[in-house]
Amino acid sequence: MRIGFWESICALVIVVGLAGCVTTGSIGGRLSVPGEPVAGVTFSFQSERFGEGGRLFVILPSGEYFSGRYLQITSTSTADVVQPISMFWGPRWHPWGPFDPPWIEEGDHTTFVRNYSGKVVATLFGDKDNTMRCRFQLTNPEAGLSSGGVGECQVSNGGTIEVEF
């Protein structure tokens, strides 16, 4: 059986369409831990083929490896998508100014989406039992993390990471 020219073109279009766009990249940051010198760190990210997020990874100078999911919040982000990212941001975290309550302690989804629309949030889990939360303001939200931006991360052991990418 011979496949014709147009059938081949259609098959190629379907394969490319199903592949979607996966973006990978890096984000540079500066880790500050009380009593220790500031150290450079580099996050790696990989977007999901479909959806509003992806995976984020980093190894701290202590050797602790963190990985987790990031989510780009939009006006259409649903509670079931946002909740797994923010559910670990309980009261043990240091305040993040206007981004703290009411959504940390039984806050509502609408307030969270309003405060974070166009931003990226992430929760990462370390292999030495620490947790990290991150938030990034994107240069161009339509282009995602690859467009660059600024942000910060907090580590449950008291460290903070300032990022610019």
ZAKE-454473 format. One line per field, with one value per residue (C-alpha): z, y, x; residue in three letters; residue number from 1. Coordinates in Angstrom, 3 decimals. Layout:
// residues N
up = c(Z/...)
north = c(Y/...)
east = c(X/...)
res = c(ALA/...)
n = c(NUM/...)
END
This chain:
// residues 165
up = c(0.000/-1.057/0.915/-1.213/-0.920/0.809/3.252/4.211/4.719/6.864/8.976/9.494/10.539/13.037/14.544/14.885/16.390/18.921/19.879/21.087/22.258/25.133/26.326/28.440/29.990/33.039/35.707/37.628/41.268/44.409/47.562/50.922/54.063/57.467/58.562/55.155/52.134/49.215/46.576/42.980/41.975/38.647/38.214/35.184/33.862/31.367/30.285/29.862/26.366/27.236/30.206/32.095/33.818/33.925/36.097/37.959/39.351/41.355/43.382/46.288/47.385/50.343/47.770/48.359/45.134/44.726/42.124/41.694/39.526/38.504/37.343/35.370/36.853/34.429/34.861/33.813/36.287/38.207/41.904/41.233/39.284/41.738/45.000/44.677/44.176/47.043/49.606/51.169/51.722/55.263/58.159/58.829/55.916/56.331/55.117/51.483/51.951/49.781/48.606/52.066/53.536/52.796/50.480/52.745/55.564/54.007/51.508/48.484/44.983/43.415/45.542/44.733/40.980/41.149/43.047/40.896/37.390/34.902/37.437/38.006/41.343/42.301/45.151/45.115/47.408/48.460/48.931/52.474/53.677/52.952/50.846/48.588/47.339/44.438/42.680/39.480/37.660/33.947/31.458/28.916/30.418/26.966/26.243/29.587/31.572/28.480/28.246/31.436/34.605/38.274/41.425/44.653/46.382/50.066/51.483/54.614/56.347/56.190/52.928/50.240/46.546/44.455/40.746/37.558/34.196)
north = c(0.000/3.332/6.535/9.557/13.017/14.618/11.728/12.177/15.924/15.326/12.746/15.185/17.986/15.680/14.501/18.058/19.221/16.397/17.040/20.524/22.924/21.942/24.676/24.091/26.656/27.889/30.527/32.028/32.939/33.964/31.908/33.680/31.550/33.224/32.891/31.699/33.534/34.233/31.498/31.225/28.595/27.645/26.319/24.239/24.164/22.136/23.208/20.750/19.857/20.862/22.941/26.000/24.779/22.337/21.018/23.016/21.626/23.000/21.699/23.936/24.291/21.999/19.235/19.114/18.424/20.067/19.284/20.134/21.557/25.168/26.732/29.907/31.409/32.843/34.181/30.748/28.700/26.408/25.556/21.897/22.972/25.664/23.822/21.189/23.979/26.249/23.688/23.463/27.225/27.119/29.500/28.227/30.304/33.818/36.512/37.518/40.897/41.395/37.789/36.344/36.010/35.475/32.631/30.942/30.044/28.880/31.733/31.711/30.721/33.965/36.087/33.818/34.021/37.811/38.273/35.854/36.109/36.411/35.092/31.712/29.895/26.643/24.219/22.091/19.212/18.495/15.122/16.158/16.947/20.684/22.394/25.443/27.833/30.206/33.041/34.741/37.843/37.191/39.771/38.527/36.170/35.039/33.659/31.856/31.341/31.584/35.309/36.052/37.801/38.269/36.499/34.834/31.493/30.604/27.406/25.910/25.967/29.796/30.354/32.736/32.843/35.990/35.221/37.225/35.546)
east = c(0.000/1.396/0.781/0.068/1.566/-1.446/-1.815/1.836/1.339/-1.756/0.095/2.985/0.627/-1.104/2.204/3.534/0.244/0.189/3.796/2.914/5.551/7.800/10.119/13.195/15.464/17.283/16.741/19.650/19.354/21.211/20.658/20.871/20.962/21.460/25.105/26.350/27.792/25.446/25.706/24.598/22.044/20.523/16.992/16.054/12.515/10.554/7.089/4.255/3.159/-0.380/-1.453/-0.325/2.811/5.655/8.484/11.142/14.433/17.384/20.319/21.357/25.004/24.165/23.592/19.843/17.956/14.534/11.923/8.288/5.576/5.153/1.930/1.329/-1.812/-4.363/-7.865/-9.123/-7.020/-9.321/-9.147/-8.327/-5.215/-4.061/-4.705/-1.916/0.648/-0.442/-1.627/1.843/2.129/0.788/1.377/4.933/6.215/7.571/5.141/5.119/3.440/0.357/0.564/-0.127/-3.642/-6.412/-5.408/-2.875/-5.223/-8.464/-8.368/-10.560/-9.553/-10.820/-8.447/-5.519/-6.160/-6.623/-3.321/-1.326/-2.826/0.036/2.538/4.126/3.983/5.707/6.151/9.290/10.196/13.767/15.395/16.437/12.891/12.866/10.214/10.539/7.891/8.518/6.750/7.861/6.628/7.049/8.288/5.750/3.130/1.954/5.445/5.831/9.038/11.220/10.339/12.277/11.262/12.059/10.995/11.855/11.778/11.692/13.148/11.572/14.988/15.036/16.922/15.703/16.527/16.238/15.926/16.256/16.009)
res = c(MET/ARG/ILE/GLY/PHE/TRP/GLU/SER/ILE/CYS/ALA/LEU/VAL/ILE/VAL/VAL/GLY/LEU/ALA/GLY/CYS/VAL/THR/THR/GLY/SER/ILE/GLY/GLY/ARG/LEU/SER/VAL/PRO/GLY/GLU/PRO/VAL/ALA/GLY/VAL/THR/PHE/SER/PHE/GLN/SER/GLU/ARG/PHE/GLY/GLU/GLY/GLY/ARG/LEU/PHE/VAL/ILE/LEU/PRO/SER/GLY/GLU/TYR/PHE/SER/GLY/ARG/TYR/LEU/GLN/ILE/THR/SER/THR/SER/THR/ALA/ASP/VAL/VAL/GLN/PRO/ILE/SER/MET/PHE/TRP/GLY/PRO/ARG/TRP/HIS/PRO/TRP/GLY/PRO/PHE/ASP/PRO/PRO/TRP/ILE/GLU/GLU/GLY/ASP/HIS/THR/THR/PHE/VAL/ARG/ASN/TYR/SER/GLY/LYS/VAL/VAL/ALA/THR/LEU/PHE/GLY/ASP/LYS/ASP/ASN/THR/MET/ARG/CYS/ARG/PHE/GLN/LEU/THR/ASN/PRO/GLU/ALA/GLY/LEU/SER/SER/GLY/GLY/VAL/GLY/GLU/CYS/GLN/VAL/SER/ASN/GLY/GLY/THR/ILE/GLU/VAL/GLU/PHE)
n = c(1/2/3/4/5/6/7/8/9/10/11/12/13/14/15/16/17/18/19/20/21/22/23/24/25/26/27/28/29/30/31/32/33/34/35/36/37/38/39/40/41/42/43/44/45/46/47/48/49/50/51/52/53/54/55/56/57/58/59/60/61/62/63/64/65/66/67/68/69/70/71/72/73/74/75/76/77/78/79/80/81/82/83/84/85/86/87/88/89/90/91/92/93/94/95/96/97/98/99/100/101/102/103/104/105/106/107/108/109/110/111/112/113/114/115/116/117/118/119/120/121/122/123/124/125/126/127/128/129/130/131/132/133/134/135/136/137/138/139/140/141/142/143/144/145/146/147/148/149/150/151/152/153/154/155/156/157/158/159/160/161/162/163/164/165)
END
